[in-house]
Amino acid sequence: MTTAAPSKLDITHAYRHLYRGLLRAVQYSAPARYVARDQLRAAFRERNAALDHEGVKRTVWFLEAAAKERGLEHKILKNLIRVRLDRAWGTRAWKRALNETKMKQLRDDAMQHYNMTVAMLNKSMGLCLR
């Protein structure tokens, strides 16, 4: 059995389902919705990226669970967005500029462990979180 390449319509539907799920999961809150939107846009604009239908389906289920109640899924998504927000805005904070040389190695090590943890979560659950 051969699988056909996803059409533009399939890609658009996947994007919309994920975006709608993200908005519901973050309850349309101001900083989180923009971080989630930017991450989703970056993921869909990557060159040579393949659309994983099963991963999209499981990620939408994950987002629905995060939106439904404040359980484990909600906490995971909340922390993913907080870390991404800190990465984006952390370089502009004046307190970080003061300690930049001291904390750079520590922060890089922590982010490496964080990225590995998210990758393992994606692999074990079949998700497409970033």
C-alpha positions, 0 to 999 in steps of 0.5 A, spaced: 500 500 500 502 506 498 501 513 501 500 519 497 503 525 499 498 530 503 494 535 499 494 542 500 487 541 503 490 536 508 495 541 510 490 546 511 485 542 515 491 539 520 493 546 521 486 549 523 485 543 527 491 544 531 490 551 531 483 551 534 485 546 539 491 550 541 486 556 542 481 552 546 487 549 550 490 556 552 483 559 553 485 564 548 489 568 553 493 573 550 500 571 551 499 564 550 495 564 544 501 568 540 506 563 542 502 557 540 500 561 534 508 562 532 510 555 534 505 552 529 506 557 524 514 555 524 512 548 524 508 548 518 513 553 514 519 548 515 522 546 509 522 538 508 517 537 513 512 531 513 505 531 515 504 526 520 496 524 520 497 520 526 501 525 530 496 530 528 490 526 530 494 524 537 496 532 538 489 534 537 486 529 542 492 531 547 490 539 546 482 537 547 484 533 554 488 540 556 482 544 554 477 539 558 480 540 565 486 542 568 490 535 568 496 533 566 496 535 559 494 542 561 500 543 565 504 540 560 502 545 555 502 550 560 510 549 561 511 548 554 508 555 552 512 558 558 519 555 556 517 558 549 515 565 552 521 565 556 526 563 550 523 569 546 522 574 551 528 572 556 533 575 552 530 582 552 530 582 560 535 587 563 536 582 569 538 577 564 543 581 561 547 582 567 548 575 568 549 573 561 556 570 561 555 567 568 548 563 566 549 562 559 552 555 560 547 553 565 541 555 561 544 551 555 545 545 559 538 546 561 535 547 555 538 541 552 535 537 557 528 540 556 529 539 548 530 531 550 525 531 554 520 534 549 522 529 544 522 523 548 514 525 550 513 526 543 516 519 541 513 515 547 506 518 546 506 519 538 505 527 539 507 533 535 509 538 540 514 543 539 
